[in-house]
Amino acid sequence: MTSHRQHLPSATTLLAQRWSFEFFHAAGVLLIVGVIVLPIFWITLTAFKEPRDVYALASALHFTPTLENFTTVFAHPWNIGQKIVNSVLVATGTVLVAIPMATMAAYAFSRFQFAFKRTLFLLVIASQFIPAAVVVLPFFLMFKAWGLLDTRIALVMVNLSIVLPYAVWMIKGFLDAVPLEIEESAMVDGASRARVIWEIVVPAAWPGIITAAVFSFTLTWNEFLFALILGKQHALTLPIGLIGFRTERGDLWELMAAGGLLITLPMFVLSLMVQKHFVGSLTAGSVR
């Protein structure tokens, strides 16, 4: 008994181990948060600086804020206001088309049995991993033949091919968690398939649908390559607008930072608005 007690760690040792664990845990969290927050903090500061303060080390944190950069990016020749309109219309249009289509496709994969079901679903998932650079030329030639180059419709169509696989995969996971018995009971009572989907399935999977919608909006909002290749003047989006701040006299970092904030701010506000649904989707999706 005495020998056994001698090998037990003392209370001081246990306390030291606990404090060591908590210290490294806190340090790791602070490191991750710093890596994420520091660039956002720095771009925010730069957006409110005058050009002479951008490169001055003495003005890194101590400077006189100005809103001139935000007024400048909306003026000629930058005209970022039109690019904001294009981004909003393209992202909203993509979500409004993609989510109903993805919900119907996810429901079919979740509930019905048909030939090559597994193969087709794997093809849908595998399409996520096709590099955009591989398919940008076929899309360009197709839209050129249709007369849709430099149009928002072309951007909506190409973004559908990007977000639909993700949306189908995400929504299907939540539909799989909805008990089939609920639908069968409603159909026995005389409800049609469409009514069951609208009144039972969609509300039950609503957190997942919201998550897929936000994810689709974010992907479309940040899409760069297709917007660069397919747009020329009338359908340029916000990410493409940032390229314009690279001029012959150098990179206009203060204007680029202001434009970057305009890209980031809507995503931040949207995240706050749907936070409850997003958290609900994580908890609901983890329960099977």
N, C-alpha and C positions, 0 to 999 in steps of 0.2 A: 504493500500500500504506500509506504514511504517513498520507494523508488518511483512509483507511478506519479506521485504528486510532484516530485522533483522535475519531471519532464513537462509539466503543465506550464504554459506561458503565463507570466505574471500579468496583473492588471495594467501595469505601466506599459508592458510590451504590446498588449492588445490595443491599448489606447494609441500608442505610437503608430501601430500598423493601420489603425482606422484613420488617423489624421493624415498619414502618408497617402492612403487611398483617396481620401477626399481632396487632398491637395492636387494630386495628379489628375483627378477627375475634373476639378474646377479649372485647372490649367488647360486641359484638353478642350473643354467647352469654350473657354475664353479665346483660345487659339482659333477654333473653328469660326466662332462669331466674329473675331477680328478679321479673318480672311474674307468673310462675306461682307461685313459692314464697312471695312476700311475703303474699298474702292468706291462704294456708294457715297460715303462721307466725303471722299476727296473730289469726286465729280460734282457733288453738290457745291462744295466750296468754289471750285473752278468756274461753275456756271455763273456765279455772282461776282467774279473778278473782272477787272479791266485788263486789257491785253498786257500792259506793262507789269501787272502783278502775277501773271501766270507762271513765269519762269524765275521770278525773284524769290530767293530763299527766305529773305526777311519778311516777305508777304505771304508765307505759306499759311499762317493762321491769323495774322494781324493785317487786315486790309479794309478798305472802305467798300461795302457791298454796293452793287449796282444792278438794276434791272434792264440795263441797256441791251445786254446780250439777248434777252427774250424778245424784246421789240425788234431787234435787228434780224433775227432768224425768220420773222414773219414778213419782213420787207423784201423788196426786190434786191438782188436776184435770187435770194434763197427761197422765198415763198413757201415756207414750211407748212403754212395753214392748209394749202391744197393737198399736201402729202398726208396731213392728219386726217382730212376728210376721206382720202383714198384708203388709208389704213383702216379707219373705222368701218367704212362701207364693205371693204373686202373681208375683214375679219368677221363682222356681223353676218354678212351674207353667207360666208362659209359655214358658220355655226348653225344658222337657221336651216340650211340645207343638210348639213352633215349629221346633226343629232337625230332628226326623225329617221333618216336613212339608216344610221348606225343602230338605232333602237330596234327597228324592224328586222335588220339583219341579225342582230344579237339575239332577238327573240326566236328567230328561226333556228339559229344554231343551238340555242339553249333548250328548245322545247320539241322540235320536230326531228324525226328520223328520216333521212333521205340518202340516196346513193352518193358516195364520195363526200359525205359530210365532213369527216375528219380531214380528208385531203384538202378540201376547199378552205376549211378554217385555217389549216396550216399555211396555205398559200396566202391567205389574207394577212396572217401574222408575219410571214416571211417577207412580204412586200415592204414592211417597215425598214428592212435592212438593205434595200436597194439604194445605193448612193444617188443623190440628186443629180450629180454631174453626169451620170449614165443616161438619164432620161430627159435631161433638159433640151438636148437637140431634137429628139422626136417631138416633144411638146412644141418647140419653137416652129418646126416645119409644119406641124398640124395646124397651129393657130395662124400661121402665115397663109396657109391654103384657105382657111376659113375667114380670113380677114379680121381676126380678133387680136392681132398684136397690139400692144399698148392700150388694152382695155381692162376694166375691172372684172368683166365676165371671165376673161382668160385667167386672171389671177385666182378668182373663186374656184374655177374648175380645177386648176392645178393644185390648189391648196386642199381641195376635197380628196385628191389622191394621196395627200400627205396625212391628213388627220383621220380619215375614215378607218384605216386599219387600227389605229390606237383607240378610237372611240368604240369600235365594235368589240375589241378585246376587253376594254374596261367595263363597258355596260354589260357584256355577257357574264362577267364575273359576279355582278350584283343580281342579275336575273337568275343565275343558278342558285342563289341563296333564297329566292322566293319559293315557298312550298308549292308544289304542283297541285296539292290537294285543294288549295284555296280556289284555284282556277276551275278545277273539275267540279267543285261544289257549286260555283256560280253558274257554270254552263248547264249543270243538271237542273238548276232553277230557271233556265230559259235564257240566260244572258248570251249574247252573241260573242264571237271571238273578239271582234273589234271593241265591244263594250268591256270585256274582261281586260283587254290590254290597257284601255284608256282609264278605267276606274279602279283597277286592282294592281296590275303589273307596274304601270308607270309610277303611281304614288309610292309603291313599295320600293322601287329602284330609284326613286327621285334623287337621293344623295349621290348615287353613282352617275346618273345622267348629268347632274350639275357639275360634278367633277370632270366628266368627259367634255362638257361644254367649255368650261374654263380652260382646260388643257388644250382644246382645239383652238380657242380664241388666242391663247398665248402663242401656240406654234405659228398660227397665221400672222399674228401681230409682229413676230420677230423674224419671219421668213425673209431671206435675203437673196439667195441665188436666183430663183425664178423671177422675183420682182426686178432684179437687175437685168436679166436677159430679155424678159418679155416686155418690160416697160421701157418707154423712150422719153415721153414728155407728159402725157395726160394721165398715166396710171402709176406714176412713181409713188412709192410708199415711204414711210418715215425712215426705216433703216437705210434706204437708198439716199434719202436726203442728207444723211450724215456724210456721205462721200463728197458732197458738194463743198464741204468745209475744208477740203484739201485743195488748196489753190497754188498758183505759181509762186506766190510770195510766202508759202509755207502752210503748215497746218494751223487752222484757227481753233485752238483748243478750247477757248472760252465759249465760242459758238457751238462747237461740237459737244461740249459738256451741257450747254443749255438744251440742245436738241436731244441729247441722251436722257436728260431728266424728263423731257416731254414724252419720250418713249416709255420710260420706267413708271412714271406717275400713274397712268391709267391702270397698269397691271397691279400696282400697289393698292389702289382704291378698290379694284375688282376683287382682290384677295381679301380685303377687309369685309366687303359686302357678302361674300359667299363663304366666309370662314366657318360658320356654323354648319353649313351643308358639307363642306369639305372634311371637317373633323368627323361628322356623322358618317361620311362615306368610308373613312378609314376604319372606324369601329365596326360598321356594318359589314364591310368587305372582309374583315378578319374573322367573322363568325360564319360558320358553315353548318 
